[in-house]
Amino acid sequence: DPDGDWSSDVCSSDLIFYGENDVALGKFVEDLCRAGNCPVPGCGRAMLVHSLSWVHGRYRVSLSLQNYAPSFARPEEIVMYGACKICGVKTPQAAMSDETYKLSFGKFLELYFYPQNLRLADHSCDHNPHTDFSRFFTFRNITLGINVDPIDLRNIVAPPLVLRIDRKSTRLNSSH
């Protein structure tokens, strides 16, 4: 935010496949591409300046929006494609099928969080299609970019119970 307001609202909820908090993948894409401003009360900024992320286990799935449509995009159809972040190989563009449209968004995320051994069918790239590829959905001149990144899980270590300040050197020394 150029004004320095870094506050944000974080929403968290359980997602049950095809349940109350879930939505079809195609509807999720359409709704996000149609959204003008953020629905969070008090925000009011355009969805294009937001990013969404989901974290589970060893991965983070991040989604960002761009006001961009490649030349092959069709205005009233969701087009899907991907690109390797390492070598730049692109997957063929494909219209979203009815089956993919109806896929649970929760199930879609689960496939990111629990990947299987993936390879491109045409063997055009030897990189990992799970972590080394960006996936894109384009609808109505808006492109959603989705990336998955491994995260390091760390243990939480509590600070020492007593903190001593050495006034001469203004260094902090801890004692246990």
HELIX and SHEET records of a PDB file:
HELIX    1   1 LEU A   25  ARG A   34  1                                  10    
HELIX    2   2 MET A   47  VAL A   49  5                                   3    
HELIX    3   3 ASP A   98  TYR A  101  1                                   4    
HELIX    4   4 PHE A  105  PHE A  113  1                                   9    
SHEET    1   A 6 SER A  51  HIS A  56  0                                        
SHEET    2   A 6 TYR A  59  GLN A  66 -1                                        
SHEET    3   A 6 ILE A 142  PRO A 150 -1                                        
SHEET    4   A 6 PHE A 133  PHE A 139 -1                                        
SHEET    5   A 6 VAL A  79  CYS A  84 -1                                        
SHEET    6   A 6 ALA A  94  ALA A  95 -1                                        
SHEET    1   B 2 VAL A 162  ASP A 166  0                                        
SHEET    2   B 2 ARG A 171  SER A 175 -1                                        
END                                                                             
